[in-house]
Amino acid sequence: MRRGRLGGRAFGYPTEDGFLNARTDFVGAWEQAWSLAPYPNGVSNTERRSLYERFACHAVFADKDAPGHWNTGPSWGLESWRSDVSMDYATSPLYVLKHRCNWD
């Protein structure tokens, strides 16, 4: 996964393998993403959980729409300012229809 940062956001740019692997091992994908670039400075534990929940949501619900195209887009925006909503809410198939990994 390649990473870029802009302000209070981190953007993950999964490779094809990254998309596939993140769906089944988002913990490993999370660790890999941050091994490629420094973790954002000065984030609280609540903000860390929010980043993780957003990453998990994108990873769990990534699905291939067409060759080379994923329903979650080419990048995953991770914003530390979003609420810490719980993993159940972030990764629930029922709730994802409402929030689409973008709560608040």
Protein Blocks (a to p, Z undefined) as FASTA:
>chain_A
ZZddehjbccddddfklmmmmmmmmmlmmmmmmmmpccdehiafklmmmmmmmmmmmmmm
gccfbghiafkbjbdcddfkbccebjklmmgmklmmmnnopgZZ
